[in-house]
């Protein structure tokens, strides 16, 4: 359950950032940027939830397999006496190691989400600047291309008329 939540949050944040960046690149108004960012965040959240669920299930299965193997080893070690005691002593140590690692993993996930948020905030002025720089160039390209496109359209229409007359 923990991986489900962590991966869903990280994927949702990443999806929202990706949606916002794509909208900025397309020169869309602020409201559309928000809508696309939220939609992408929702999609990322859903995908992250599915991936997290699968990871949780895998982790659970692996833990159960390890436990089954440990129990099987303990059963065969019953004949060896000293090994049984060693296995029994190792189980709490292993469980403790898992509990110690868990907060570190959670902390890493929180840091990753914060860094993704910070990266998005840091990228925003650059994206806005790129937009401001690119917009006049695109407008100029449209102005230059418009007469050529209109001429080509007229020529194509004239050619179509000639072909329909000939047929």
KEBAPA-44233 format. One line per 5 residues: their letters; for each residue x, y, z of N, C-alpha, C, CB. Coordinates in steps of 0.001 Angstrom, whole numbers. Glycine has a CB too. Example, Ala and Ser with C-alpha at 12.3 -4.5 7.8 and 13.67 -1.06 7.14 Angstrom:
% KEBAPA-44233
AS> 13190,-5690,7800,12300,-4500,7800,13200,-3300,7800,11308,-4473,9046; 12850,-2250,7080,13670,-1060,7140,12900,30,7870,14084,-598,5725
This chain:
% KEBAPA-44233
XXXXX> 820,-1190,0,0,0,0,863,1252,0,-932,-1,1197; 2029,1141,614,2891,2319,700,3462,2689,-659,4022,2076,1689; 3889,1694,-1430,4439,1989,-2748,3351,2551,-3655,5064,728,-3373; 2145,2048,-3511,1036,2548,-4312,907,4056,-4130,-281,1838,-3930; 902,4506,-2896,733,5926,-2602,1938,6725,-3083,521,6142,-1101
XXXXX> 3132,6246,-2787,4344,6976,-3161,4463,7120,-4673,5579,6272,-2608; 4318,6015,-5371,4481,6050,-6824,3365,6878,-7453,4490,4617,-7412; 2151,6795,-6922,1044,7579,-7462,1314,9071,-7304,-273,7201,-6768; 1821,9474,-6161,2098,10898,-5938,3210,11383,-6859,2482,11150,-4469; 4288,10634,-6934,5409,11044,-7780,4976,11098,-9248,6603,10074,-7606
XXXXX> 4249,10092,-9696,3798,10069,-11088,2793,11193,-11354,3169,8703,-11425; 1935,11482,-10381,985,12588,-10545,1694,13919,-10676,19,12636,-9374; 2687,14146,-9846,3458,15389,-9927,4180,15477,-11267,4471,15480,-8766; 4815,14387,-11665,5538,14375,-12935,4581,14593,-14106,6297,13047,-13109; 3413,13975,-14057,2420,14168,-15117,1944,15604,-15192,1235,13250,-14900
XXXXX> 1700,16207,-14040,1271,17598,-14011,2320,18523,-14585,940,18013,-12604; 3573,18287,-14232,4667,19111,-14760,4766,18930,-16269,6016,18746,-14081; 4693,17697,-16726,4791,17426,-18166,3636,18082,-18913,4803,15905,-18435; 2432,17994,-18375,1279,18624,-19024,1420,20131,-19103,6,18273,-18285; 1917,20729,-18037,2102,22183,-18032,3162,22605,-19035,2485,22670,-16634
XXXXX> 4261,21868,-19083,5335,22216,-20018,4852,22095,-21451,6564,21319,-19797; 4106,21043,-21754,3593,20884,-23118,2637,22012,-23475,2888,19531,-23274; 1810,22422,-22545,880,23506,-22818,1612,24826,-23023,-124,23634,-21686; 2657,25055,-22239,3454,26270,-22420,4089,26284,-23807,4544,26374,-21330; 4553,25134,-24227,5200,25052,-25539,4217,25337,-26665,5827,23676,-25735
XXXXX> 2958,25014,-26452,1947,25223,-27484,1343,26625,-27432,848,24191,-27346; 1831,27459,-26510,1375,28849,-26411,-113,28919,-26093,1666,29601,-27713; -528,28165,-25100,-1933,28150,-24726,-2168,29095,-23547,-2388,26716,-24374; -3398,29600,-23424,-3690,30523,-22314,-3583,29817,-20953,-5102,31128,-22482; -3482,30624,-19899,-3257,30114,-18558,-4286,29100,-18096,-3229,31236,-17608
XXXXX> -5539,29327,-18405,-6596,28414,-17959,-6452,27051,-18619,-7979,29002,-18264; -6107,27045,-19888,-5921,25782,-20608,-4699,25049,-20055,-5762,26033,-22136; -3658,25818,-19714,-2459,25213,-19124,-2827,24504,-17822,-1364,26289,-18868; -3632,25185,-16992,-4052,24574,-15727,-4846,23301,-15968,-4886,25561,-14907; -5787,23375,-16915,-6632,22209,-17191,-5785,21026,-17679,-7711,22563,-18240
XXXXX> -4875,21303,-18612,-4056,20217,-19146,-3115,19674,-18086,-3260,20691,-20360; -2583,20554,-17245,-1697,20093,-16170,-2471,19209,-15196,-1068,21298,-15423; -3676,19615,-14845,-4483,18818,-13919,-4877,17482,-14550,-5741,19597,-13498; -5234,17513,-15823,-5614,16274,-16500,-4414,15324,-16554,-6142,16569,-17934; -3243,15858,-16916,-2036,15030,-16977,-1656,14525,-15584,-866,15827,-17592
XXXXX> -1857,15363,-14566,-1559,14930,-13196,-2488,13783,-12798,-1702,16115,-12200; -3753,13884,-13167,-4700,12807,-12860,-4337,11514,-13562,-6107,13216,-13247; -3950,11635,-14842,-3547,10445,-15572,-2287,9836,-14972,-3325,10776,-17041; -1329,10694,-14635,-99,10210,-14006,-386,9548,-12672,889,11353,-13815; -1303,10149,-11919,-1685,9591,-10627,-2284,8202,-10802,-2680,10516,-9912
XXXXX> -3159,8059,-11792,-3796,6761,-12033,-2764,5712,-12452,-4885,6892,-13114; -1889,6087,-13373,-860,5150,-13823,72,4800,-12665,-55,5745,-15005; 449,5815,-11883,1315,5577,-10730,663,4661,-9715,1684,6887,-10071; -643,4815,-9533,-1357,3951,-8590,-1318,2498,-9051,-2815,4418,-8430; -1505,2293,-10341,-1472,926,-10872,-70,342,-10705,-1897,903,-12371
XXXXX> 950,1128,-11074,2326,644,-10945,2654,381,-9475,3325,1664,-11549; 2255,1292,-8598,2500,1107,-7168,1803,-124,-6625,2047,2326,-6398; 582,-362,-7089,-155,-1553,-6660,593,-2820,-7074,-1583,-1554,-7256; 1067,-2835,-8322,1812,-3996,-8809,3093,-4178,-7992,2147,-3839,-10314; 3785,-3076,-7709,5017,-3174,-6915,4726,-3669,-5503,5727,-1814,-6854
XXXXX> 3631,-3201,-4909,3244,-3683,-3580,2987,-5180,-3603,1997,-2944,-3078; 2277,-5644,-4625,1969,-7073,-4718,3247,-7892,-4891,1003,-7341,-5888; 4162,-7378,-5758,5425,-8084,-5967,6225,-8177,-4678,6251,-7388,-7042; 6278,-7049,-3974,7031,-7026,-2713,6428,-8007,-1725,7052,-5607,-2108; 5115,-8040,-1654,4449,-8948,-712,4743,-10401,-1075,2922,-8698,-701
XXXXX> 4666,-10705,-2379,4953,-12075,-2811,6392,-12467,-2490,4692,-12225,-4312; 7314,-11521,-2730,8719,-11819,-2441,8935,-12056,-950,9619,-10676,-2926; 8291,-11260,-115,8420,-11444,1328,7880,-12805,1741,7684,-10328,2085; 6733,-13171,1164,6155,-14477,1504,7051,-15616,1048,4769,-14626,879; 7686,-15470,-138,8599,-16498,-616,9798,-16622,312,9061,-16187,-2040
XXXXX> 10352,-15480,697,11512,-15499,1592,11141,-16129,2933,12058,-14070,1804; 9957,-15777,3426,9514,-16349,4695,9343,-17858,4576,8201,-15701,5147; 8764,-18296,3445,8581,-19733,3242,9928,-20453,3164,7768,-19992,1963; 10887,-19828,2460,12212,-20433,2379,12869,-20489,3755,13098,-19653,1400; 12728,-19411,4508,13324,-19379,5848,12706,-20447,6736,13145,-17992,6489
XXXXX> 11385,-20597,6641,10722,-21628,7446,11161,-23024,7015,9193,-21499,7333; 11314,-23208,5698,11766,-24517,5213,13177,-24815,5707,11721,-24570,3672; 14040,-23796,5671,15400,-23988,6165,15392,-24279,7662,16261,-22750,5868; 14525,-23574,8359,14439,-23801,9807,13969,-25224,10085,13480,-22777,10469; 13058,-25707,9269,12568,-27087,9449,13658,-28105,9214,11405,-27367,8512
XXXXX> 14484,-27906,8188,15578,-28853,7926,16693,-28682,8947,16135,-28662,6501; 16773,-27474,9514,17834,-27225,10498,17491,-27798,11866,18095,-25733,10623; 16258,-28259,12043,15879,-28829,13336,16805,-29967,13731,14436,-29324,13298; 17283,-30671,12741,18178,-31778,13042,19567,-31289,13445,18282,-32706,11843; 19908,-30064,13007,21242,-29557,13291,21313,-28806,14611,21696,-28661,12175
XXXXX> 20224,-28537,15269,20210,-27924,16594,20653,-26482,16625,21065,-28698,17499; 21940,-26215,16492,22484,-24863,16586,21990,-23952,15472,23989,-24915,16563; 21757,-24507,14306,21264,-23722,13178,19851,-23205,13446,21285,-24563,11894; 19078,-23985,14160,17709,-23569,14481,17740,-22305,15323,16947,-24694,15225; 18593,-22297,16295,18691,-21118,17159,19196,-19910,16375,19621,-21400,18351
XXXXX> 20145,-20130,15477,20677,-19033,14657,19589,-18463,13753,21872,-19518,13807; 18774,-19339,13170,17694,-18875,12300,16668,-18090,13099,17021,-20058,11591; 16336,-18579,14257,15364,-17870,15103,15900,-16504,15519,15023,-18705,16353; 17172,-16418,15780,17772,-15141,16166,17851,-14195,14975,19171,-15362,16758; 17984,-14717,13764,18122,-13875,12573,16800,-13240,12148,18681,-14692,11427
XXXXX> 15691,-13879,12417,14394,-13354,11970,14125,-11963,12526,13270,-14298,12385; 14251,-11703,13813,14008,-10344,14306,14987,-9314,13739,14085,-10330,15814; 16214,-9743,13496,17208,-8825,12928,16791,-8415,11519,18616,-9481,12907; 16342,-9363,10755,15894,-9074,9389,14666,-8162,9424,15572,-10389,8625; 13708,-8466,10275,12522,-7624,10392,12897,-6208,10820,11531,-8233,11391
XXXXX> 13843,-6092,11717,14301,-4771,12159,14956,-4016,11001,15292,-4907,13339; 15751,-4695,10187,16399,-4051,9040,15366,-3512,8064,17331,-5036,8325; 14302,-4257,7855,13223,-3795,6970,12573,-2553,7557,12165,-4908,6755; 12306,-2547,8827,11678,-1390,9476,12593,-169,9456,11303,-1733,10918; 13899,-384,9581,14849,730,9536,14907,1306,8127,16257,273,9990
XXXXX> 14842,473,7112,14944,942,5725,13685,1669,5266,15220,-231,4798; 12546,1301,5788,11278,1868,5334,11243,3401,5429,10140,1281,6145; 11588,4032,6554,11548,5498,6609,12507,6160,5626,11869,5965,8006; 13635,5507,5374,14588,6074,4422,14004,6091,3021,15898,5285,4437; 13305,5046,2657,12665,4989,1345,11555,6034,1258,12099,3577,1073
XXXXX> 10768,6158,2306,9706,7169,2317,10293,8564,2210,8857,7051,3590; 11379,8807,2920,12040,10103,2864,12548,10383,1451,13198,10159,3871; 13118,9378,806,13612,9541,-561,12469,9879,-1509,14332,8268,-1031; 11317,9256,-1337,10159,9550,-2201,9678,10976,-1989,9008,8561,-1927; 9640,11410,-718,9233,12795,-450,10219,13782,-1076,9130,13043,1070
XXXXX> 11502,13491,-949,12516,14365,-1539,12385,14417,-3055,13918,13894,-1152; 12103,13281,-3664,11950,13247,-5123,10762,14099,-5554,11772,11796,-5618; 9666,14024,-4819,8495,14841,-5160,8805,16324,-4983,7284,14445,-4289; 9504,16663,-3900,9860,18067,-3679,10797,18571,-4767,10511,18245,-2303; 11752,17754,-5142,12690,18166,-6194,11989,18320,-7531,13828,17155,-6323
XXXXX> 11033,17460,-7805,10269,17600,-9057,9480,18897,-9044,9314,16396,-9262; 8884,19223,-7896,8150,20488,-7769,9092,21674,-7953,7447,20574,-6396; 10248,21606,-7309,11229,22688,-7427,11720,22829,-8865,12418,22437,-6488; 11938,21696,-9525,12389,21739,-10916,11337,22383,-11804,12715,20329,-11422; 10079,22071,-11548,9002,22669,-12335,8950,24175,-12102,7646,22024,-11981
XXXXX> 9096,24579,-10848,9083,26007,-10543,10293,26708,-11154,9055,26229,-9029; 11436,26058,-11119,12638,26649,-11695,12542,26725,-13217,13872,25844,-11285; 11887,25758,-13818,11774,25726,-15279,10759,26740,-15796,11385,24331,-15743; 9810,27113,-14989,8739,28000,-15448,9260,29308,-16048,7811,28311,-14298; 10165,30064,-15390,10644,31299,-16017,11371,31048,-17329,11559,32035,-15071
XXXXX> 12102,29943,-17396,12811,29634,-18638,11833,29313,-19763,13771,28460,-18426; 10794,28575,-19423,9776,28242,-20430,9070,29514,-20879,8746,27217,-19869; 8731,30383,-19937,8076,31637,-20299,8997,32493,-21157,7653,32408,-19041; 10281,32523,-20828,11233,33298,-21625,11342,32712,-23034,12624,33324,-20941; 11420,31382,-23127,11494,30734,-24437,10258,31057,-25263,11645,29212,-24281
XXXXX> 9128,31088,-24612,7888,31440,-25287,7957,32881,-25810,6686,31266,-24332; 8424,33798,-24959,8519,35198,-25361,9503,35386,-26508,8932,36060,-24177; 10585,34623,-26504,11574,34729,-27570,11042,34102,-28854,12892,34057,-27153; 10356,32987,-28737,9903,32252,-29918,8689,32888,-30587,9578,30832,-29541; 7842,33522,-29828,6593,34039,-30387,6811,35014,-31550,5799,34723,-29299
XXXXX> 7667,36041,-31418,7861,36934,-32561,8439,36220,-33777,8768,38076,-32170; 9287,35248,-33530,9875,34511,-34654,8817,33691,-35377,11008,33594,-34166; 7941,33079,-34609,6857,32305,-35224,5912,33217,-35983,6083,31513,-34161; 5584,34363,-35391,4706,35316,-36083,5353,35795,-37377,4384,36522,-35172; 6651,36057,-37343,7361,36480,-38551,7329,35369,-39601,8822,36864,-38217
XXXXX> 7551,34132,-39168,7518,33004,-40100,6143,32865,-40742,7896,31705,-39380; 5093,33104,-39963,3728,33044,-40505,3539,34142,-41542,2672,33180,-39371; 4005,35344,-41223,3872,36462,-42168,4619,36188,-43464,4388,37756,-41538; 5804,35603,-43360,6591,35298,-44549,5939,34175,-45351,8027,34911,-44160; 5414,33185,-44669,4857,32020,-45352,3465,32268,-45925,4806,30855,-44405
XXXXX> 2691,33177,-45318,1300,33396,-45744,1180,33689,-47238,692,34544,-44957; 1911,34664,-47828,1758,34920,-49267,2123,33704,-50111,2617,36104,-49682; 3146,32968,-49688,3549,31791,-50454,2466,30719,-50414,4869,31229,-49916; 1863,30540,-49258,798,29546,-49118,-421,29974,-49924,421,29349,-47630; -772,31262,-49856,-1915,31753,-50627,-1677,31586,-52125,-2189,33225,-50298
XXXXX> -454,31872,-52559,-120,31699,-53971,-233,30234,-54370,1296,32223,-54261; 286,29344,-53550,217,27915,-53839,-1231,27436,-53857,1027,27119,-52807; -2054,27960,-52941,-3464,27567,-52910,-4174,28029,-54172,-4162,28145,-51667; -3892,29286,-54590,-4510,29784,-55834,-4081,28945,-57034,-4137,31265,-56069; -2789,28615,-57094,-2285,27807,-58206,-2935,26430,-58203,-755,27673,-58129
XXXXX> -3111,25840,-57037,-3751,24524,-56948,-5214,24609,-57364,-3638,23962,-55520; -5892,25685,-56962,-7300,25851,-57348,-7418,26034,-58859,-7931,27059,-56610; -6519,26827,-59454,-6542,27020,-60908,-6288,25701,-61623,-5496,28067,-61336; -5346,24919,-61112,-5029,23633,-61726,-6223,22684,-61619,-3782,23007,-61061; -6914,22729,-60468,-8093,21880,-60291,-9189,22283,-61269,-8613,21964,-58842
XXXXX> -9375,23579,-61465,-10386,24044,-62421,-10032,23566,-63828,-10506,25593,-62389; -8738,23649,-64197,-8317,23207,-65521,-8569,21717,-65694,-6838,23525,-65749; -8300,20952,-64663,-8511,19510,-64747,-9987,19149,-64857,-7907,18826,-63539; -10847,19896,-64131,-12287,19605,-64222,-12842,20033,-65573,-13056,20313,-63090; -12323,21074,-66157,-12760,21491,-67509,-12338,20469,-68537,-12180,22873,-67879
XX> -11132,19929,-68377,-10607,18972,-69347,-11342,17631,-69257,-9102,18765,-69126; -11878,17320,-68123,-12527,16019,-67947,-13917,16035,-68435,-12513,15598,-66525
